[in-house]
Amino acid sequence: MFFHKKETIHVVNVNEANPRFAQLLLEQFGGATGELTAALQYWTQSFHCEHAGIRDMLQDIAIEEFGHLEMVGKLIEAHTKNVDQTEAYKSTLFAVRGMGPHLLDSQGNAWTANYVNEGGDIVRDLRADIGAEAGARQTYEELIKLAPDEGTKQTLVHLLTREISHTHMFMKALDSLGKLTDPLFGNIQPDSTVDIYYNLSSDGKDERGPWNSEPTFRYIADPLAEKQS
C-alpha cells in the first residue's frame, strides 16, 4: 500500500522559469539515468531478493526515488509554467507536448523498460545499482553546472547527494554478503583462465598495476606467443 504525502522530501524552489533548462531536466524524469528508472529497478529487484534486510533496503530506496521523481517533476513544471508565449518555450519539446514533465529524455526519446537493469541474483543486481547511481550522479553534476538559478541548484545538489548515499548503502549491502570485492558469485565454477590478464593492447609501453599483477593475476605479455607455444 502506498500513501502520497503532498510534500516533497526537499524544498523545490525555482527563482526564474527557464524552459530550455527544463528540457535538460527531462533526462532525470524520463531518461535512462532518471529517477523513474531507478525507482522501478530497485522495486522490481526487491521481489527477487530473499535476504529480508536487503529487500527492505531496496524497497525503501525505491520509494525515496519515487519522491525524487516528484521533485524533478515539480522542477520541470515550475520551469515551464506560464512561459508558453516565450521564444524559449517554443524552441523546446514543451511547445508540442505542453508544460510539465513527460516520459521523455532531453532529446525527446520515450522512456522504456529497457532502461531497467534487473535480474535474479542479488549480487548482480546490487552491482548494477551502483552503476545506476553513478550514472545518475554524473547527470546531476552536469545539470548543476548549467542550473540557471540558485533554488534549482540547491534541489539538484540534494538529489546528487542522495545518489552518493544510495551508492554507499549498496556497497555496504554487498560487503555484508562478502561480495564487495569478490567478483565470483553463482554456482558455476570458472575455468583455469580466471586469473589470467592478456596484454592485448601492446605498444611497447605497457602499463602495469594491481589490475594485471601478481599475486592476483598471471600476466601474459605476449598472448600470441603463448598460444603458439
C-alpha positions in Angstrom: 0.0 0.0 0.0 1.3 3.4 -0.9 0.4 6.8 0.6 1.3 10.0 -1.2 2.0 12.9 1.2 1.8 16.2 -0.8 5.1 17.5 0.5 8.5 16.9 -1.2 11.4 15.4 0.7 13.4 18.6 0.0 12.1 22.0 -0.8 11.7 22.7 -4.5 12.0 26.4 -5.2 12.6 27.9 -8.7 13.6 31.5 -8.8 13.0 32.1 -12.5 11.5 29.8 -15.2 13.8 28.5 -17.9 12.1 26.1 -20.3 15.3 25.2 -22.1 16.8 24.0 -18.8 13.5 22.2 -18.1 14.1 20.2 -21.3 17.5 19.1 -19.9 15.8 18.1 -16.7 13.7 15.6 -18.6 16.8 13.5 -18.6 16.2 12.7 -14.9 12.4 12.2 -15.4 12.1 10.0 -18.4 15.7 9.3 -19.3 17.9 6.2 -18.9 19.6 7.5 -15.7 16.4 9.1 -14.4 14.5 8.7 -11.1 11.7 6.6 -12.7 14.2 4.1 -13.9 15.9 3.9 -10.5 12.6 3.5 -8.6 11.3 0.7 -10.9 14.7 -1.0 -11.0 15.1 -1.2 -7.2 11.4 -2.1 -6.6 11.5 -4.9 -9.1 14.8 -6.2 -7.8 13.3 -6.4 -4.3 11.0 -9.2 -5.2 13.9 -11.3 -6.3 15.7 -10.9 -3.0 15.3 -13.5 -0.3 17.5 -11.5 2.2 14.9 -9.7 4.3 17.2 -6.8 5.2 18.4 -6.1 1.7 14.9 -6.5 0.3 13.7 -3.8 2.8 16.6 -1.5 1.8 15.7 -1.9 -1.9 12.1 -1.0 -1.3 13.0 1.9 1.0 15.3 3.4 -1.6 12.8 2.7 -4.4 10.2 4.7 -2.6 12.7 7.5 -2.0 13.4 7.5 -5.7 9.7 8.0 -6.4 9.9 11.0 -4.2 12.9 12.3 -6.2 10.8 11.8 -9.4 8.2 14.1 -7.9 10.9 16.7 -7.1 12.2 16.6 -10.7 8.7 16.8 -12.0 8.0 19.9 -9.9 11.2 21.5 -11.1 10.1 20.9 -14.7 6.6 22.1 -14.0 8.0 25.3 -12.4 10.4 25.9 -15.3 7.7 25.6 -17.9 4.7 27.2 -16.1 3.3 30.5 -17.5 6.1 30.8 -20.2 4.2 29.3 -23.2 4.4 32.5 -25.2 8.1 32.9 -25.0 10.5 32.1 -27.8 12.5 29.9 -25.3 9.4 27.8 -24.7 8.6 27.5 -28.4 12.1 26.1 -29.1 11.7 23.2 -26.7 9.8 19.9 -26.6 7.1 21.6 -24.4 5.9 23.6 -27.4 4.2 20.4 -28.7 3.9 18.4 -25.5 2.7 21.1 -23.2 4.0 22.3 -19.9 5.2 20.0 -17.1 7.1 16.7 -17.1 6.7 14.0 -19.7 8.1 10.4 -20.0 10.8 11.6 -22.4 14.5 12.3 -22.2 16.1 15.6 -23.1 16.2 14.6 -26.8 12.5 13.6 -26.9 13.1 9.8 -26.7 10.3 8.0 -24.9 11.1 6.2 -21.6 11.4 2.4 -22.0 11.5 -0.5 -19.6 14.8 -1.5 -21.4 16.4 1.1 -19.1 15.6 -1.1 -16.1 18.6 -3.4 -15.2 17.4 -6.2 -13.0 18.0 -10.0 -12.8 17.5 -12.9 -10.5 20.7 -12.6 -8.4 21.1 -10.0 -5.6 24.9 -9.7 -6.1 24.4 -9.0 -9.8 21.6 -6.5 -9.0 23.5 -4.6 -6.3 26.4 -4.2 -8.7 24.0 -2.9 -11.4 22.6 -0.5 -8.8 26.0 1.0 -8.0 26.4 1.7 -11.7 23.0 3.2 -12.0 23.6 5.6 -9.1 27.0 6.6 -10.7 25.2 7.4 -14.0 22.6 9.5 -12.2 25.2 11.3 -10.1 27.1 12.2 -13.3 24.0 13.5 -14.9 23.1 15.7 -11.9 26.6 17.0 -11.8 26.3 18.3 -15.4 22.8 19.7 -14.7 24.1 21.6 -11.6 26.8 23.2 -13.8 24.0 24.5 -16.1 21.4 25.4 -13.4 20.0 28.9 -14.2 19.1 29.8 -10.6 20.1 29.1 -7.0 16.8 27.4 -6.0 17.1 24.8 -8.8 20.8 24.3 -8.0 20.1 23.5 -4.3 17.5 20.9 -5.2 19.8 19.3 -7.7 22.6 19.2 -5.1 20.3 17.4 -2.7 19.4 14.8 -5.4 23.1 14.3 -6.3 23.9 13.9 -2.6 21.3 11.1 -2.2 22.8 9.3 -5.2 26.1 9.1 -3.2 24.2 7.9 -0.1 22.4 5.1 -2.0 25.7 4.0 -3.6 27.2 3.7 -0.1 24.2 1.7 1.0 24.5 -0.7 -1.9 28.2 -1.1 -1.3 27.6 -1.9 2.4 24.9 -4.5 1.4 27.4 -6.1 -1.0 30.0 -6.1 1.8 27.6 -7.8 4.2 27.4 -10.6 1.7 31.1 -10.8 1.3 30.9 -9.7 -2.3 32.0 -6.1 -2.4 35.4 -7.0 -3.8 34.8 -10.7 -4.7 34.0 -11.0 -8.5 32.8 -14.6 -8.1 29.1 -15.4 -7.4 26.7 -18.0 -8.5 27.0 -21.8 -8.7 29.2 -22.3 -11.8 32.9 -22.7 -11.1 35.2 -20.8 -13.5 37.9 -22.4 -15.6 41.6 -22.1 -15.3 41.8 -18.8 -17.1 40.1 -17.0 -14.3 43.3 -15.4 -13.1 44.9 -14.5 -16.5 45.4 -11.0 -17.8 46.0 -10.9 -21.5 48.2 -8.0 -22.8 46.2 -7.2 -25.9 46.9 -3.5 -26.4 50.6 -3.5 -26.6 52.6 -0.5 -27.8 55.9 -1.2 -26.1 54.9 0.9 -23.1 52.6 -1.5 -21.3 51.2 -0.3 -18.1 51.2 -2.5 -15.0 49.1 -2.2 -11.9 47.1 -4.2 -9.4 44.6 -5.0 -12.2 47.2 -7.1 -14.0 49.8 -8.1 -11.5 50.7 -11.0 -9.2 49.6 -12.5 -6.9 46.0 -11.9 -8.2 46.7 -12.2 -11.9 49.1 -14.1 -14.2 50.3 -11.5 -16.7 50.6 -12.8 -20.3 52.8 -10.3 -22.0 52.6 -11.9 -25.5 49.3 -13.8 -25.9 50.1 -14.8 -29.5 53.4 -16.4 -28.4 51.7 -18.1 -25.5 49.1 -19.6 -27.9 51.8 -20.9 -30.3 53.9 -22.5 -27.5 
